[in-house]
Amino acid sequence: MLLYSISIVVACTQSLHQTLLQTQPKILSFLNHTKAPA
C-alpha cells in the first residue's frame, strides 16, 4: 500500500516537472516580451 502511494507521488512529480519544462520557455519569453518595451 505504501509502495503504491509512493509510485503515485513519483508519477505526479514527474508529470508536474514535465509541465514545468514545457511552460517555462513560454513564461520566460512572455517576461522578456513584456520587459522589452519598458
PLY file of the C-alpha trace (Angstrom):
ply
format ascii 1.0
element vertex 38
property float x
property float y
property float z
element edge 37
property int vertex1
property int vertex2
end_header
0.00 0.00 0.00
2.82 2.37 0.92
4.72 1.44 -2.23
1.59 2.18 -4.27
1.30 5.64 -2.70
4.97 6.36 -3.38
4.62 5.39 -7.04
1.62 7.74 -7.38
3.60 10.60 -5.83
6.54 9.91 -8.14
4.26 9.85 -11.19
2.63 13.13 -10.17
6.02 14.73 -9.56
7.30 13.61 -12.96
4.24 14.94 -14.80
4.47 18.21 -12.87
8.15 18.50 -13.76
7.33 17.80 -17.42
4.66 20.52 -17.35
7.14 22.97 -15.84
9.69 22.14 -18.54
7.08 22.81 -21.22
5.72 26.05 -19.74
8.99 27.58 -18.55
10.16 28.75 -22.02
6.72 30.30 -22.63
6.87 32.13 -19.29
10.40 33.32 -19.98
9.54 34.57 -23.46
6.43 36.27 -22.05
8.54 38.01 -19.40
11.10 39.06 -22.00
8.33 40.32 -24.26
6.75 42.43 -21.52
10.14 43.66 -20.29
11.44 44.73 -23.71
9.35 47.92 -24.31
9.95 49.29 -20.80
0 1
1 2
2 3
3 4
4 5
5 6
6 7
7 8
8 9
9 10
10 11
11 12
12 13
13 14
14 15
15 16
16 17
17 18
18 19
19 20
20 21
21 22
22 23
23 24
24 25
25 26
26 27
27 28
28 29
29 30
30 31
31 32
32 33
33 34
34 35
35 36
36 37
